[in-house]
Amino acid sequence: MKYKLSLKIKDIVEKYNDKCYGCNLCTNHCIFLKKYIKNPKIFFQNLSIENDIDIYLPYYCFSCNTCSQICPNNIDFGILFTELKKEISKNKKKPSY
């Protein structure tokens, strides 16, 4: 199931896409990113193009801030995924497990 990105989320994604070097430091230090994202630069580019995201993905992030602490540009997947969770919940599209 896919969730269409709002303007607020698109703005976050564009900001992160512009800032991301694709160095993969975050994926080397985060179990979630290593398993589900693999390459953050490509992830942000694909989100920009596709304009939607798997509804389950935000719920897998621990929001531990490891990514922002290790990233040279302070990209924080926790912020992105927390905002997505808020929107998904607000729109009553929470995934059922």
Secondary structure, DSSP 8 states (H G I E B T S, - for coil): -EEE--HHHHHHHHHHHHH-----HHHHH-HHIIIIIS-HHHHHHHHHHH-EEETTGGGG----SHHHHH-TT---HHHHHHHHHHHHHHTT-----
